[in-house]
Amino acid sequence: ILACREISIEPDDTAVSLSAKLSDLGAELLIETLPGYLSREIQPQPQDSEKATYAPMLKKEDGLLDLTQPAVQLQRRIRALNPWPGAHLRWNGQVLKVHRAHIQAAPAATGKRLVSQGMPAVGTGNGVLILDEVQPAGRKPMDGTAFLAGARHWTST
């Protein structure tokens, strides 16, 4: 390691927005660090293997949301998996991609589909996940209210 920096992850960051921030930060850090490295003022340091983690390659099936998890974990997962492999639920035997969601601290049965704040929502292991932007199979992404306007039987389980 030649240098390192930290960056805040904002509540609305996705893998795409965070990647852009990290690219900018990496470029700045490279410009700052390279002269010191080339002049041998900065010496490489080994990475602390105790703090290192391994992240396996993502697969499409990693995007299936496990509604037994807390809503806050699911919302973070949606942001992390945007755009690939994308988060999704099963609805009417089809994939319903979830592009954006927010949480509501309210009781609801795990997996129960409901309407909250005028948006489609699902009960989770802890809280309610409100689906702000979804994409039904074969359709374009749409906000939750537009989805509800055409979604028959959303609240039937």
C-alpha positions in Angstrom: 0.0 0.0 0.0 1.4 3.4 -1.0 -1.5 5.6 0.4 -5.1 5.3 1.4 -8.1 7.5 2.0 -11.6 7.1 3.3 -14.8 8.2 1.7 -18.3 8.5 3.2 -21.0 6.3 1.7 -24.1 8.5 1.5 -27.6 7.1 2.1 -28.6 7.3 -1.5 -25.3 6.0 -3.0 -25.5 3.0 -5.3 -22.6 0.8 -6.7 -22.6 3.2 -9.7 -22.4 6.5 -7.8 -19.9 5.1 -5.3 -17.7 3.8 -8.1 -17.6 7.2 -9.7 -16.7 8.8 -6.3 -13.9 6.2 -5.8 -12.6 6.8 -9.3 -12.3 10.5 -8.7 -10.7 9.9 -5.3 -8.3 7.4 -6.7 -7.2 9.7 -9.4 -6.5 12.5 -6.9 -4.6 10.1 -4.6 -2.5 8.9 -7.5 -1.5 12.4 -8.5 -0.6 13.2 -4.9 1.2 9.9 -4.2 3.1 9.2 -7.5 5.8 11.9 -7.1 6.7 10.7 -3.6 6.8 7.1 -4.7 9.0 7.8 -7.8 11.4 9.9 -5.6 11.4 7.0 -3.1 10.1 9.2 -0.3 7.1 6.9 0.0 7.8 3.2 0.6 5.2 0.5 0.0 3.6 -1.0 3.1 2.1 -4.5 3.2 -1.6 -4.8 3.5 -2.9 -5.9 6.9 -4.3 -9.4 6.0 -6.4 -9.3 9.2 -8.4 -6.4 7.7 -8.6 -7.7 4.2 -11.8 -9.4 2.9 -12.6 -11.4 -0.1 -15.7 -10.7 -2.2 -16.8 -13.4 -4.6 -18.0 -12.6 -8.1 -21.7 -11.7 -8.1 -24.2 -13.9 -9.8 -27.7 -13.0 -11.0 -29.3 -15.2 -8.3 -27.5 -13.0 -5.7 -30.1 -10.3 -6.5 -33.0 -12.2 -5.0 -34.2 -10.3 -1.9 -34.6 -12.4 1.2 -37.5 -10.8 2.9 -36.7 -12.4 6.3 -33.8 -9.9 6.5 -34.4 -6.5 8.1 -35.6 -3.7 5.7 -32.5 -1.7 6.3 -30.3 -4.6 5.1 -32.5 -5.1 2.0 -32.4 -1.4 1.2 -28.6 -1.4 1.4 -28.5 -4.6 -0.8 -30.7 -2.9 -3.4 -28.2 0.0 -3.6 -25.2 -2.3 -3.6 -26.5 -4.5 -6.4 -27.5 -1.5 -8.7 -26.9 -2.0 -11.6 -25.5 -5.6 -11.5 -26.9 -8.1 -10.9 -29.8 -5.9 -9.7 -32.1 -6.7 -6.8 -35.4 -8.4 -7.4 -38.5 -10.1 -5.9 -40.8 -12.7 -7.4 -44.3 -11.5 -8.2 -46.9 -13.3 -10.1 -44.3 -15.9 -11.1 -42.1 -13.2 -12.7 -39.1 -11.2 -11.7 -39.9 -7.7 -10.3 -36.6 -5.8 -10.3 -36.3 -3.2 -7.5 -34.1 -0.2 -8.4 -34.8 2.0 -5.5 -36.5 1.6 -2.1 -36.7 3.2 1.3 -37.6 1.8 4.7 -40.4 2.4 7.1 -40.3 1.4 10.7 -43.7 -0.3 10.9 -44.8 -3.8 11.7 -45.9 -6.1 8.8 -45.8 -9.9 8.3 -42.7 -11.0 6.5 -43.3 -11.2 2.8 -46.7 -9.5 3.0 -47.4 -7.2 0.0 -49.1 -4.0 1.0 -49.5 -0.4 -0.1 -47.7 2.3 2.1 -47.3 5.9 1.4 -49.1 5.3 -1.9 -46.3 2.9 -3.0 -45.9 -0.8 -3.3 -44.3 -2.2 -0.1 -43.4 -5.6 1.4 -43.1 -6.7 5.0 -39.6 -7.8 6.0 -37.9 -9.5 9.0 -37.9 -6.0 10.6 -39.8 -3.1 9.1 -41.4 -2.4 5.7 -39.5 -2.0 2.5 -41.2 0.6 0.3 -40.5 0.1 -3.4 -39.8 3.5 -5.0 -38.8 2.3 -8.4 -39.4 -1.1 -9.9 -39.2 -2.8 -13.3 -41.7 -5.6 -14.1 -40.5 -8.3 -16.5 -40.4 -7.1 -20.0 -41.2 -3.5 -19.0 -39.2 -0.3 -18.5 -38.4 1.0 -15.0 -41.2 2.9 -13.4 -41.9 4.6 -10.1 -43.9 2.8 -7.5 -47.1 4.7 -8.0 -47.1 4.0 -11.8 -46.5 0.3 -11.0 -49.5 0.2 -8.6 -51.7 1.8 -11.2 -51.3 -1.2 -13.4 -50.5 -3.9 -10.9 -53.5 -6.2 -10.3 -53.5 -8.1 -7.1 -50.4 -6.5 -5.6 -51.8 -6.8 -2.1 -53.0 -10.4 -2.4 -50.6 -12.9 -1.0 
